């Protein structure tokens, strides 16, 4: 076997060996890179009235090695009931390694962050979403987790738990109507209680108008003269 043949064999086999090593390394990283299983959930939302706001947290239930990166989306199933107005990314991600994409109508928001610094174990809150109540009723809050990794760069196997929001009346409907009815009733009672006084005042006004009329005075004088003549005849 000459020198050229040896070099050719080494070149061919060297390339094949390098490919095998690369595939082996990728498989090893993929196997070692699993951070375990956890659940990402939305915290319960307080009942609110129309125009009020409330917050919902995005929580990782069991973080084995903290949370270093995530890509999650929160969406309202009924956008006529509420809207997403603000988002706070926790874990101190920088602006260069994070972004928030909120729908124009506030119906959903996608949050992406990396290079975070969180608690290494236990429950970790990674984001806080502010909701504004727009109409009475209830709406579901869906949660989608596209990616979740620990602070070492390993990926979690993720399950999700959603929640819902209930919006009550604005507090001015029924109670306000009752208040208005009571005021009207009170005004009606006041006018009823003032009824006799008002009638007496009307009568007195009419008497004053009659006594100031010259025809009234002539009539009174005529009646007085007739009374005197009758008295004389009787005597």
WOVEN-V670293 format. One record per pair of residues at least 12 apart in sequence whose ideal C-beta (glycine too) atoms are under 10 Angstrom apart, sorted by the first residue. I is the first residue (numbers start at 0). GAP is how many residues later the second one is. Records with the same first field share a line. If there is no record, write none. Layout:
I: GAP ; GAP
//
This chain:
28: 124 ; 125
29: 125
31: 120 ; 122
32: 116 ; 117 ; 119 ; 120 ; 121 ; 122
33: 120 ; 121 ; 122 ; 123
34: 28 ; 29 ; 30 ; 31 ; 32 ; 33 ; 113 ; 114 ; 115 ; 116 ; 117 ; 118 ; 119 ; 120 ; 121 ; 122 ; 123
35: 26 ; 27 ; 28 ; 29 ; 114 ; 118 ; 119 ; 120 ; 121
36: 25 ; 27 ; 119 ; 120 ; 121 ; 122
37: 22 ; 23 ; 24 ; 25 ; 26 ; 29 ; 85 ; 86 ; 107 ; 110 ; 112 ; 118 ; 119 ; 120 ; 121
38: 20 ; 21 ; 22 ; 23 ; 106 ; 117 ; 119 ; 120 ; 121 ; 122
39: 18 ; 19 ; 20 ; 21 ; 27 ; 30 ; 32 ; 84 ; 86 ; 103 ; 104 ; 105 ; 108 ; 116 ; 118 ; 119 ; 120 ; 121
40: 16 ; 17 ; 18 ; 19 ; 20 ; 82 ; 102 ; 118 ; 119 ; 120 ; 121 ; 122
41: 14 ; 15 ; 16 ; 17 ; 30 ; 32 ; 85 ; 87 ; 98 ; 99 ; 100 ; 101 ; 118 ; 119 ; 120 ; 121 ; 122 ; 123
42: 12 ; 13 ; 14 ; 15 ; 16 ; 82 ; 85 ; 86 ; 98 ; 118 ; 120
43: 12 ; 13 ; 119 ; 120 ; 121
44: 12 ; 37 ; 84 ; 86 ; 93 ; 94 ; 96 ; 118 ; 119 ; 120 ; 121 ; 122
45: 85 ; 119 ; 120
46: 86 ; 91 ; 118 ; 119 ; 120 ; 121
47: 34 ; 83 ; 84 ; 85 ; 117 ; 118 ; 119 ; 120
48: 84 ; 87 ; 118 ; 119 ; 120 ; 121 ; 122 ; 123
49: 31 ; 32 ; 82 ; 83 ; 84 ; 85 ; 86 ; 117 ; 118 ; 119 ; 120 ; 121 ; 122 ; 123
50: 81 ; 82 ; 83 ; 116 ; 119 ; 120
51: 79 ; 80 ; 81 ; 115 ; 116 ; 118 ; 119
52: 29 ; 32 ; 33 ; 77 ; 78 ; 79 ; 80
53: 28 ; 75 ; 76 ; 77 ; 78 ; 79 ; 111 ; 113
54: 31 ; 33 ; 73 ; 74 ; 75 ; 76
55: 18 ; 28 ; 71 ; 72 ; 73 ; 74 ; 75 ; 85 ; 87 ; 107 ; 109
56: 31 ; 33 ; 68 ; 69 ; 70 ; 71 ; 72 ; 106
57: 12 ; 14 ; 16 ; 29 ; 31 ; 32 ; 53 ; 66 ; 67 ; 68 ; 69 ; 70 ; 71 ; 85 ; 87 ; 102
58: 64 ; 65 ; 66 ; 67 ; 68 ; 69 ; 102
59: 12 ; 58 ; 59 ; 62 ; 63 ; 64 ; 65 ; 66 ; 85 ; 88 ; 90 ; 96 ; 98
60: 61 ; 62 ; 63 ; 98 ; 100
61: 59 ; 60 ; 61 ; 62 ; 94
62: 55 ; 56 ; 57 ; 58 ; 59 ; 60 ; 61 ; 63 ; 85 ; 87 ; 88 ; 93
63: 56 ; 57 ; 58 ; 86 ; 88 ; 90 ; 92
64: 53 ; 55 ; 56 ; 84 ; 85 ; 86 ; 87 ; 88 ; 89 ; 91
65: 25 ; 50 ; 51 ; 52 ; 53 ; 54 ; 55 ; 56 ; 58 ; 83 ; 84 ; 85 ; 86
66: 23 ; 24 ; 46 ; 49 ; 50 ; 51 ; 52 ; 53 ; 57 ; 58 ; 59 ; 81 ; 82 ; 83 ; 84 ; 89
67: 23 ; 25 ; 45 ; 46 ; 47 ; 48 ; 49 ; 50 ; 80 ; 81 ; 82 ; 83 ; 84 ; 85 ; 86
68: 22 ; 24 ; 28 ; 29 ; 43 ; 44 ; 45 ; 46 ; 47 ; 57 ; 78 ; 79 ; 80 ; 81 ; 82 ; 84 ; 86
69: 19 ; 21 ; 23 ; 28 ; 41 ; 42 ; 43 ; 44 ; 46 ; 56 ; 57 ; 75 ; 76 ; 77 ; 78 ; 79 ; 86 ; 88
70: 28 ; 39 ; 40 ; 41 ; 42 ; 43 ; 73 ; 74 ; 75 ; 76 ; 77 ; 78
71: 37 ; 38 ; 39 ; 40 ; 41 ; 54 ; 55 ; 71 ; 72 ; 73 ; 74 ; 75 ; 76 ; 86 ; 88
72: 28 ; 35 ; 36 ; 37 ; 38 ; 39 ; 69 ; 70 ; 71 ; 72 ; 73
73: 13 ; 28 ; 33 ; 34 ; 35 ; 36 ; 37 ; 53 ; 55 ; 57 ; 67 ; 68 ; 69 ; 70 ; 88 ; 89
74: 28 ; 32 ; 33 ; 34 ; 35 ; 64 ; 65 ; 66 ; 67 ; 68 ; 69 ; 87
75: 27 ; 29 ; 30 ; 31 ; 32 ; 33 ; 55 ; 63 ; 64 ; 65 ; 66 ; 88 ; 89
76: 30 ; 61 ; 62 ; 63 ; 64 ; 65 ; 85 ; 87 ; 88
77: 29 ; 57 ; 59 ; 60 ; 61 ; 62 ; 63 ; 86 ; 87 ; 89
78: 24 ; 26 ; 27 ; 28 ; 29 ; 55 ; 56 ; 60
79: 25 ; 27 ; 54 ; 55 ; 57 ; 59
80: 50 ; 52 ; 53 ; 54 ; 55 ; 56 ; 57 ; 58 ; 59 ; 83 ; 84 ; 85 ; 86
81: 24 ; 25 ; 49 ; 50 ; 51 ; 52 ; 53 ; 55 ; 56 ; 57 ; 59 ; 83 ; 84 ; 85
82: 19 ; 20 ; 22 ; 23 ; 24 ; 25 ; 47 ; 48 ; 49 ; 50 ; 51 ; 52 ; 56
83: 18 ; 19 ; 21 ; 22 ; 23 ; 24 ; 25 ; 45 ; 46 ; 47 ; 48 ; 57
84: 17 ; 21 ; 24 ; 44 ; 45 ; 46 ; 47
85: 14 ; 16 ; 20 ; 23 ; 42 ; 43 ; 44 ; 45 ; 46
86: 13 ; 14 ; 15 ; 22 ; 23 ; 24 ; 40 ; 41 ; 42 ; 43
87: 12 ; 23 ; 37 ; 39 ; 40 ; 41 ; 42
88: 22 ; 23 ; 24 ; 27 ; 37 ; 38 ; 39
89: 23 ; 26 ; 28 ; 34 ; 35 ; 36 ; 37 ; 38
90: 22 ; 23 ; 24 ; 25 ; 26 ; 27 ; 28 ; 33 ; 34 ; 35 ; 36 ; 60
91: 21 ; 23 ; 24 ; 25 ; 26
92: 18 ; 19 ; 20 ; 21 ; 22 ; 23 ; 24 ; 25 ; 33 ; 34
93: 19 ; 20 ; 21 ; 22
95: 18 ; 19
96: 15 ; 16 ; 17 ; 18 ; 19
97: 13 ; 14 ; 15 ; 16 ; 17 ; 18
98: 12 ; 13 ; 14 ; 15
99: 12 ; 13 ; 27
101: 27
105: 25 ; 26 ; 28
106: 32
107: 33 ; 34 ; 36
108: 18 ; 20 ; 21
109: 34 ; 36
110: 15 ; 16 ; 18
111: 34 ; 35
112: 13 ; 14
113: 33 ; 35 ; 39
114: 36
115: 33 ; 34 ; 35
116: 34
117: 32 ; 33
119: 30 ; 31
123: 26
125: 22
128: 12
130: 34 ; 36
131: 35
132: 32 ; 33 ; 34 ; 35 ; 37
133: 33
134: 32 ; 35
135: 30 ; 31 ; 32 ; 33 ; 34 ; 37
136: 28 ; 29 ; 30 ; 31
137: 26 ; 27 ; 28 ; 29
138: 25 ; 26 ; 27 ; 28
139: 22 ; 23 ; 24 ; 25
140: 21 ; 22 ; 23 ; 24
141: 18 ; 20 ; 21 ; 22
142: 15 ; 17 ; 18 ; 19 ; 20
143: 16 ; 18
144: 13 ; 14 ; 15
145: 12
//
